[in-house]
């Protein structure tokens, strides 16, 4: 029995064939900055289209406010793009020098918003300050400032963070103070986001896992206690557990699930959803993912989630390759915060979590949250352009 000889590519003068690169390998070959810009830009584009669609119905039509909602989103988007450019080109060393002063200004604003006549009350909460005809939320700025200041402090500590007391002080006491001021508004969702930021900073800085476990347990206990101290939060928890009134606190959740069910796999078509016609409150804000699921279907919803996963992957990859300890912590904590907030929003829209009021980052109708998120993602791009 003879074995057929294999032709040697070198003997025949040819070149050996290369196996086609895998999709992940091709993705890794793309410059990180391009991936950050692409994922962020795609999410912003989805936000522009879906905010216009979600606001083009219901009371906004009857009151002639369709363009008002959309134009407001565009204005904050333009401000956010400017903030993104600032974050992308600012000197990290200069930014670090400003963080203590920014922290002082932010804590001062959190106090001022509680003063009658300065803070604006909406829906029983005093969270807004009116500036030049626009309202801003100091709580959104608090998340950014605490992230920057915390990264600055932990970067200075270096490996000393592995010892518990150097990790806790002064970051955790300052975060508790900010959280207490936020709960006086009250703003539980912002307080939860603040806790996620602090824990992510400590984790990526190398704090002891035992310390992180203790802080996480204390945070969960605190959220549970705070969730039971107000009637509307208690009603949301009861509804999530199946004991609430579906026409009361559970109305939004039920309408969101009905919207997702109507969308099916491929959706009803862009602009063809019915939930925005006064069936689903806050369709352009907290529950915009329900509109995405209804009009773009399961495929559209999964595509949006894939963009968040791409942003998380490239962000953590950039953080691992960044030499500047400050930028490394800012990058890792930022993408963690964005993805966790997106997961919380999608979680309560699909019924896996109680309603918390977290917006869908970069997609929900814009405001201070959009500007602050884009500034931090600009810092991620700042780090991405320094690595190869």
N, C-alpha and C positions, 0 to 999 in steps of 0.2 A: 504494500500500500504506500503510495507516494503522497507526501504532504505538499500541497501547492505552495510555492514560494510567494511571500508577500513582496510586493514591489516597494523598493526603497525610494522615497521621494528624492533623496540626495543623488542616488545613482541615475535617476531618470532626468535629473536637472530641474525637477520641480521644487516647490516649497511645501512643507507640511501644512496641512489645513489646521486652522485654529478653531477651537470650539467657540461658538458664540457666547459672549459674556452674558451672565445672568442679569436680570433686571436690577437686582440689588447692587451688583458690581457696577452697572452703568449709572445707577443713582449715586453711588459713592464717588464716581468720577466727576460728577457735576460740582462746581465750586460751591461751598457752603453758603456764601452770600447770595448766590442765585436761588438756592432753595429757600432761604429765609424770605427773600423778596417775593418769590413765586407763591409760596404758601400764604404769606400775609396778604399779598395782592389778590389772590383768588378768594380768600375769605371775605375781604372787603368788597369785592365785586358781587359775591353772593349776597352780602348784606345790603348793598345798594338796590339790587333787583328785588329782593324779598321785602325790604322795608316799603318800597313803592307799592308792591303788590298787596302787602298786609294792611297798609294804611288807606288803600283805595276802596273803602267800603264802610258800611255802618254809619256811625255818627259823624265821622269825618266828612262823608259825602253830604249828609244832610246839613252840616254846619259850614260847608265850604272850606274845610280844613285839610283836604287831601294834600295839596301842595305845601301847606304849612308844615305838616309832619315830615314830608320828604325833604323840603328845603332845609329845615332845621337839622336833619340828619346830614345833609351835604355840607352845611356850614361846619358842623363839628368834625366831619370827615376831613375837610380841608385843614382845620386846625390840628387835627391828629396827624395828618401827613407832614405838616410843619414840625410837629413834636417828634415824629419819627426821624426826620432829617436832622433835627437837633441832636437826638440821641445817637444817631449814626456817626456824627462827626465831632461830637464834644470830646474834649480831652478827659479821659478817666481820672487823671490826677486832679484836674481842676474841679471836676464834679465831686470828688471825694472831699475836697476842702470845703465845699458848700453844704455837705450833708448835715452837719450839726445845726447850721442856721436854718436849713429847710425843715428840720425836725422841730425846732422851736416855733417856727411860723405855723407849721401844721397843727401842733398841739394848741397853739393860740387860737387858730381857726376853729378847732373842735370845741373849744370853750365858748367862742363868740357865737357859734351857730345855735347854742342853747339859750342865748339871751333873747327875750321877747323884743320884737322890733328889728332885730338883725336877722335871726334865723326865720325861714319861711316854713310854715306848717302845711303839709299835704298829707291827706289820709291819716291824720292823727300822729304823724311823725315830723319832727323838726330837724331836717337834714340838709336844707338848701340855703344858700346865701345868694341874693340877687346882685349881679355885677354887670353894669352897663346894659341892662335889658335881658341878660342871660343869667340863668341860675346854675350855680356850680355846687358840687357836693364835696365838702372838705373830707368826708370819709373816703372817697375815691382817691384823693390826693394822699391821704394817710397811708394807704396801702403801698403806693409808690415810694413815698419818702421813707417809710419804715423798712422797706426792702433795700433801698439804697444805703441808708444809715446802718442797718444791720449787717449788710455785706461789707461795709467799710470797717466796722468794729471787728467783725470776725476775721477779716483779712489781716488786720493789725495783730490779732492774737496769734495767728498762724497755728502751729501744732499745739500750742497751749490750750486750744479749744478741747482737746481730748480729755482735759481735766474739767470735771463738771462745773465748778464754780466760775471758771473763766468763760465757759460757754453761756452760762445763765446770766451773769452780770456783765453789763447793765441791760442787755437786750430784752430779756423776759420781763423785768419790772416795767420798762418803758412800754412794751407791748401790752401789758396788763392795764397800764394807765390809759393808753389809747383805746383799748377795748372797753374800759369802763365809761369813758366819755362817749363812745359810740352807742353803748347800750342805753345811755340817758336820752338818746334821740327818739326812739330806739332804732337800732340798725343791726339786727342779729346776723343777717347774711354778710354784711361787711365785716363784722367781728369774726365770723367763721373764716372768711377769706384771709383776714389778718393772721389768724392762727395757722392756716395752711402755709402762709409765707414764712412765718417764724420757724415752723418745724422743718420746712424744706431748706431754709438757710442753715439751720443747725445740722441737718443730715449731711448736706454737701460739704459743710465745713469740717466734718469729721467728729462731731460730738458723740459721746458714748451712747450706744444703743439703749442701755438701761435708762439713761436720762431721757432719751427720746420717747421710750415707752411710757415712762412716768408722766411726762408732759402731755403725751397723746391721750392717755387715760384720763388725766385731769381735765383736758380740753373737752373730751367727749362727755364727761360728767357735767361739766359746766354748761355745755350746749343743751343737754337733756333737762337740767334744772331751769335754764332760761326759757326753754321751749314750753315749760309748763307754768310759767309765771304770768303769761298774758293770755287772755281769752282767745284771741284770733290765732295765736300760735298753737294753743292747745286744741282748738278746733281743727287745724290743719293736720295735727298729729292723729287725732281721732279719725279724721276722714281717711288718712293713709292706712290706718289699721282696720278700716272697714266699719267703723262705728259712727261716722259722721253723717251729716245731712248732705246728700248729693246736690240739693238745690241751694245750699248755703255755702259753707267753706269748701265743699267738694265740687262746686259747679265748674270752675276752671279746669280742674283735672279731668272731669268727665268729658267736657267738651273737647279737650285736647286729645283724649283717646278716641273719641268719635271722629275727629279730623284725621288722625293717623289711619283709622280703619277705612275711611272714605278714600284715602289716597292709594291704598293697596301697594302694588309693586312699582308701577310706573307713574302714578299720580293722576290727578284730574286735568293737569295742564297748567302752565304758568298763567296766573291771573284768574283761573277758573275756580278757585276754592270758595267754599261757602262759609267757612268758619269766621272769616273777618267781618261778615255782615252781622255784627252785634251778637253772634253766638259765642265768640271766644274773646273775653276781655284781655287787654294788653297783648293783642295779636302781634303788634310790631315790636314788642319789647320782650318781656319775660317768656312769652309762649310763641316766639317766632319759629321755633323748630317744629311746632305742630303745623304751622302754615307750610313750611318746607316739606314735611311729610305728606301733607294733603295734596299739594300742587305738584311736587316732584317725586313723590312716592318713596318707597323703600330705597330705590336706587339713588335718588337725590340725597336722602338722609345719610346713607352710608358714604357717599362721596364727600359730604361735609365732614363727617367724622374722620375720614381718611386724611383730609387736609390738616386736621388737628394732630393726628398721629404723625404725619410728616413733619409738622412744625416741632413736635416734641422730640422726634428722632434726630433731626438736624441740630436742634438746640442743645441737646445733651451731648451730641458728638462734638459740637463746637466747644462746649464747656470743657470737655475732656482734653481738648487740644490747645486750650488757651493758657498762656503762661501767666498772665496778670491774674492774681488771686481774686481781686475785686471783681473784674469782669467775669471770671469763671463762676463766682457765686451768684452774681446778678443774672447771668444767662441761665444757669440751671434753675434758680428759683423762679425766674420769670416764666419759662416754658412749663414748669410744674404747676404754677399758679393758673396759667391760662388753660391748661388741659384739665386740671381738677375742676375749675369753675365751669368749663364746658361740660364735663361729665356730670356735675351736679345739676346743671340746667336741663340737659337731656334726660337725666335720671328722673327728675320730678315731672317732666313732660310725658314720659312713657309710663309713669306710675311706679317707678322703682324706689323713689324717695319722696318724703314729704315736700310740699311746696316751700321753697326758701326765698324766692325772689331774686335769685342770681340770674343775671343776664347772660346771653350767649355771646362770648367775647368776639368782637370785630364784626358780628352779624346783626345783633339787636340794634334797634334805633339808637342813634348816637347821642352822646352827652359827655359829661366829664369822664365817665368810664372809658369811652372810646379813645379820648385824647390820652389819658394816662396809660392805657394798654399799649397804644402805638408808640409812646415815648419809650417804654421799657423794651418793646420789640426793636426799636431803633438801637438801643444799647446791645441787643442780641446781634443785630446786623453789624454794629461796631466791632464786636468781638469776632464775627464771622469774616470780616474783611481783613483781619489780622492773621488768620490761619490759612493754610493751604491744604 
